[in-house]
């Protein structure tokens, strides 16, 4: 059985009332806190992540960025 609760004044308080007989052995485990996400300044910029592929595509139509759905999937052109 698993029950959730919190610590209040150094005691375990269950979120839902539970009647257990005196002397019942219990195990209390504390879940690990998730690791904090890296600080914004530690993340590489979009340019840093994509610089290895920037400018690699050759021979694309000049309106490919706006009309990629047309060229890939046959959708009507936007402009």
Beta strands, then each sheet from edge to edge (+ up, - down):
strand 1: 5-8
strand 2: 11-14
sheet 1: 1+ 2-
end
